[in-house]
Amino acid sequence: MKKIYILDTNVLIHDPFAFLKFEDNTVILPIAVIEELDSFKNYPDERGKNVRITSRELDKLREFGRLDKGIKTKDGGIIKIEMEKDFILPDGFTKNSMDNRILNTAYHYYKKNKNTILVSKDINLRLKAEAIGLKAEDYESGKINFSELYTGVATINVKDEIIDEFYREKHIKNPLEKSYPNQFVVLKSLTNDKKTALGRIPINDKSIIKPLSPDPSPWGIKPLNKEQKFAMELLLDDNVKLVTLVGVAGTGKTLISLACALHKTVDANIYKRVVICRSVVPVGRDIGYLPGTKDEKLQSWMGAIYDNLEFIIDRKHPDEGILKFDYLLQQNKIEIASVTHIRGRSLPRQFMIVDDAQNLTPHEIKTILSRAGEGTKVVVTGDPYQIDNPYLDMESNGLTYIVDRFKGQALYGHVTFTKTERSELARLVAELL
C-alpha cells in the first residue's frame, strides 16, 4: 500500500532533494517545516545553502499546481504543504515547540491513515513519535551498511611457494573471486606466521597482484605499520586521484597525508599548492564568536592541522621548523580553509586534504569533491566513531558514503586503519573507551 511520509526540517537540510525521493508515495511538509526553513535561509554555511536549494525546488513545483492541494510527481507520488491542525497531542506536549507542531501534523494524518510515517534525523523526535504510537524512521537515502564497509585490504592464506614466487617474479595471479583496482593484499603463509608479503592490485589489470613500491619516507615520515604503508602507496601515486583514509584517532591518517602532500607539492612540484580543509563542528559546547581575521579564526579550529604540519616540518628542518612553516604559508604553498570557504571554487593542480570528513553530509562531501579541477588529487580522512554532527551517524556521513560509492573505480583507493601509533595511552584509549 502507498504510504504517507511526514518530513522533518532536518531531513531537507541533510538532503535538499529529499522530498523527491519517496517514489509513488505521498510526502507531506508541515507548514512548521517551511517556517523553520525560512529561519535558516540567510545562514552562510551549508545549512543555509541546502535550505535555499529546497526552497527553489519547491517553488519550481508550483508551475504544475498548488502545493496546498498536492502536486503529482513523475513517479506518481504527491507532494503537499500542510497547514497547521488543531493541537491533539496528549498532555505533556507543549504547543510552542516546533518539533511538536510537526509531530502534531503527523499525528493528524496517522489518525486517518495508519500507513503514516514520520521521517526525521532527530532521534528524540523519533522517540516522541513512537511514544504516541506513530511510526518514525530515519532518512535512509544515502545510508550504507557500516559493518560491510569496504576496507581496501584483503588477507589471503597461501602456500609458501606462492609467496616465494611473488618475491621472485614480482607478481602472482590474483586468487580473489571479487577484487577492486588499488586494493591491497596481505599474503600469509599457511605454515609460518612470520612469512608474509604485501601486494596491490594494479589499476589496469585485476588479474594479478604486484609488490608495493620501496619504503617511502616523505619529509622524514616513515610508515610504522602495513596500513600506513598502504596509504602512502596511494598518496604518492599520481594516477590515484581520490583517496579515503578511515580510522580511529592516532592512526596517522592526517600526518602521513600532509607529509605526502608536502613531498608532492614542495619537492616534486607535481601540484601547485596543498589545500587543507575541515568541517567546523565543535566538540561539546561551542566557544562562540571568535575575533580576528579569517586565518586567525581558523587557527582555533585547525589546531590538529597546525600541530601535524609543525611536527613534519621540524623533522625535515629541525633548526627552522616554525619559520619554514610560515615561509610555506607566505609562498602560497599551503592553504588552510574551512569547508564553507571551499564551496564555489575551482581547484586545478592542487593536493587537497579534507580532514574530519565524518562530520560532513553526503551532499556536503559531493559539493567539496566537485571543486577538484584538472590534475587535482583529493584525500578524505576521518573517524566514523567520532561524529560531532547531531544528525549524522556511522552509516549516513559523507566519509563512509564515498567509500561505499567509489569502490571499484580505477582512480580511487582506500585504506581502513586499525592500529593506533600516536602513543601507548592513545592506543589504550582507542581500545578501552
N, C-alpha and C positions, 0 to 999 in steps of 0.2 A: 504494500500500500504506500501511497505517496505520503510524505511527512511534511510537517511544518517546523522550520528552523527559526528560532529567535536568536539574532546575533547580538552579542555584547560589543561595546565600543572597542575593547582591546583586540578583538579579532580583526577589525578593519584597520587598526593601527599596525598590527602584525603583518597583515596582507591586505593591501588596499583593493584587491580584486576578489576578495573572499566571497562577497555576495553573489558572484557569478559562477561559483564552483560547487553548486549543490544540485546540478543536473536538472531533473524534471520535478523537483520538489518546490515547495513554497518557502520563500525567505522573507521574514518579517523584520523590519528595522524600526524599533520603537522610537517615538519622537524624542525620548530622552537621549537616545544614542546620537541623533542628529544634533541636539543641543550640545552634547559633550564633544562631538567632533568640532563644532563651531568654536568651542573654547580653546581648542588646540591649534586652530588653523594658522595662527601667526607665529607659532614656535619655529625657530630657525633650524631645528635639528631634524633627524629622520622622522620623528614622530609627526612634526608639522607637515613635512613633505608628504608622508603617506596619507594624512588626513586630507590634504589638498587634492591628491590623486583620487581618493574616494569620492570627494565632493564633485569633481569634474566628471567622473564616470557615471555617477548617479544623475547628474544634470543631463548627460547625453541620452539617458533612457527616457527623458521627458519628451523627446521627439516622437516616441512610439506610444504615448498615452499618459495617463495620470498616475503618479506613484501612490496617491491615496486610494485609488481604485485597484491598483495592481497592474503591473506590466508584464506581459509574457516574454520569456527569453527564447533564444534559439533552440535550447534544449527542451522546451516545453514546460519550464518552470514558471514561477511567478515571483516577482519582487515587489514588495509593498512597504510603504511607510505607514506605521500605525499610530494614531493619535492616542492621547492619554485616556486610560479607562478608570472607572471607579475603583478606589483602593479596596481590594478584597483579601489582601494577605492577612494571615492570622495575627492576633495580638502579639506585640513584641517587635514587629517590623515597623520602623519609622517611615513616614511619608516623604521626608525631606532628603532621603538618601537616593542618589542617582542609581545605584545598583538595585535598590528595592523598587524603584519605578520601572526599571527594565524587567525585573523579576515579576512584578505585578502584571505587566502586559503579557508575559509568557504564561502566567497562571490563568489569565482570562482565556487564552487560546486552549490551554490544557483542559479547562472545564468543558469545552465544547468538543475537543478532539484529543484523544489520548495519545495520538502519534505526534504530539508536540514535543520538541526538544530544544532546550536552551544550550547555545554554543558559546562558551566563554573560556578565556585563558586565565581567568581569575579563579583559583582553587576555592577560595572562601565563598564566592558566589555560587559555584557548582555545589558546594556543601549545603548552602542555604536552600538551593533548589531541591536537592534530594530530601531535605528535611520536611518539605511540604508535599512530597510525592511526585515532584516534577523531574523528569529525566533530564540530565545535564551531561554534556560532553565537552572535551577539549577540542580545539580546532585541529583536525588531523592532517589536513593537506600539508605536504612537505615533511611530515614526520617519518622517521626511519626507525628500524629495529636496532637499538644500540648494541644489544648482545651479539648481533651478527655483523657489526660494522667491520668493513674491510681493514685489515691490519697492515697490509703491504708486505708481509713476510710469511713465508710458508716453510715448515720444517719437514724434511724427508729423511727417513731412516734407510740407509743403503749399505750395501756390502763394501768392505774395504777396497776392493778392486775398483769400484766406481769412483771413490774419492781419489785413488791413485791415478786413474785415467783422467780425472778432472784437472789435477795439477799438471799432468804430463801433456795432455792435448789442448789445454786451455779452453775446453768446452766439453759438455756432455749433452746427450739427448734429454729433453725435458720430459720427466715421467709424470708430471701433474696432469690430471684429467681436465682441470679448469685452472687457468692461469691468466695473468694480465701483463701487458708491457710494463717494464720498470718494476716488476715485483721482485723482491729479494727472496733467496732460497738459502736455507741452512741445511747442509748435508751432514748428517750424523751417522757415525759408524754403528752397525748393529752389535758389534762385539767390544768396541773400545770407546768409552765415553769421551776420551780426550782427543779422539781423531775426528776432526770436523773440517768443513770447507764452506766458504761463503761465496755465493754467486748471485747473479742478477739476470733476469730475462730481458734480452735486448728489445729495443723499441720496434725494430723491423723484422724480428724473427722469433716467434713464441715457441718454436720447436726445440730451441736449445737453451742452455744455461751457460753463462760466461763468468769468469772471475771478476772480482772488483778491481778498481784501479789501485795502484800503490797507495799506501797510507798517506793521506794528505795532512798538512799542518798549517792551514791558512792563518796568518798573523799569529803564529805560535800556539794555536789551539789544536791539540791532538785529540782524536776520538778516544774515549775511555771505555767504550763497550761497542758491541756489534751494531746496536741500534744507532748510535751516534755516527758510526762509520757508514751505515746505510744512508743516513740523512745527508752526510757530506757528499756522498756519491751523487745524489740527486741535486744538491745545491750547487755543485761545481760543474754540472753537466748543462751546457747552454741549450741543448736540444729539449730539455725538460722545462717547459715554460710555467708550469704551476706545480707547486709542492705544498703538501699539507703535512704538518707535524703535530701529532696528538699525544699528550702525555701529562702525567701529574707534575706538580711543582718540583723544580730542582733536577729535572732530567736533562737539561741543557738545550732545550729547543731554541730559545731566543739567543743564547750565547753563540752556538755554532752557526745559526742563521746570520747573525751580524758579522762573525768572523769571515764566513764565505762571501758575504756581500761586500765587505771591505776589500777582500782579495780580488774579487772580480771587477770592482769599480776603481780602486786606487792603484792596485798593482798591474792588473791585466788590461785595464781601460776598456773592458767589454761594455760596461754600462756607464752612463753619464753621471748617475747620482744614486745614492741609497736613500729611498724614501721609507720612513718607518712611521706607521700609524697604528693607533689602537683605540678601542672604544672608551669613551669617558663615562664609566659607570662606577659610582662609589661603592666601597665595601663598608657596610654599616651606615651610620648616619652621615649624610653629606655635610661637608665643611662650609658650604655656602659660597658666596661671592668671593672671587679671587682678584686682587688688584693687579695692575701692571699690563704690559703688552701681551700679545698672543703667546710669544715664546716664553715669557715669564710665567704666564698662567699654566702653560703646558708642562713646565718643569715639575709642578706639583703632581701631575698625573703620570708623567713619564719617568718617574724615578727609577723603575726597573730597567728601562732602556738605557738611561744615562749610566747606571751602575755597571751594566754589562759592557757598554762602549768603553768606559774608562778602564775596566779590567783588561779588555782585549788590547787597547792601545798601550797600556802600561806594560803588557807582555812583550810587545814589539819595540816600544820606545820607552824603556824604564826610566830614563833620565828626564823625559819631557812629555810624559803621558798626558797630563791635563792640557798643556799648551798645544800639543798635537791635536787633541780633540777640538779645541777652539779653532785651530787652523782649518781643520776639515769643514767645520761649520761655516767659517768665513769664506772658504773657497767653493761653497755650494756643493760639496761632495756628499754631505749628509743633510737630509731634511727630516725634521720630526714634526708630525702633524696629527691632529685628531681625525677620526673618521669623518666627522662633519665637514672638515676643510678639504677632504679629498673629492667630495661629490662635485660633479660638473667639470672636472679637469680631464685632460688627456695627457697621458704619461708615456711617451715613447722612450725606449732605451733606458729604462730605469730598473734597478733591483729593488723591488717593493716588498716590504715585510708588513704583514697585517698581524699584530700581536693581540692576544686575548680575544680571539675571534669567537669564542664560545658565548660571548655576550652580545653577539650580533644576530639579527633575524635572517632567515634565508633571503628575504627581499633586500636587506641592507648589504649582505655579502655579494649579492648579484650586482648591486649598484657599484660596489667598490671594484670588483673584478672587471667590470665593463670599462673601467678607466684605463686599463692596460693598453698602451699603444704598441706600435711595431717594435719588435726587439726587446720588449719588457718581460722580465721574469717576476712572478709573484709567489711569495712564500706566506702561507697562512698557518699560524700556530695557535695553540690554546689547550686548555684543560677542561674537558666537559664536566669534571667533578667540581669545578669552582665557578659556578654561574651566579652572577650577581643581579642579572636582569630578572625581575619577579615574574615575567610572563614567558620565560624560556625554560626548557629542561634539556636533559641529555639527548633527547630524541627530536627536538624541534629547533635547535640552534643552527646558526649559519655554518659553523665549522663542520659538524657531523653531516650536515646536509650536502655540502660539496664533496665530502669524502665518498658518500654513497652515490652521488650523481656522476662523478668524474672517473670512477674506477673503470679501467679498460681503455681509457683514452691514451694515445701514444705520447702526447705532450705532458702527461700528468704522472706524478709519483707521490707515494705516501708512505709514511713510517709511523707506527704507534710505539711510543716509548714506554717502558715498564720499569726501568732501573733508575733510581734517583742517585745523582752523583754530586749534589751540592755539598752535602756533609752527612755524617753518620746520624746526627739529630734529625735532619730533613728527611732522611730515608725512613727513620722510625716513625716520624710524624705521618708520612705518606702511608705507611703500612698499618699503624695502630689507630690513627684517628680518621 
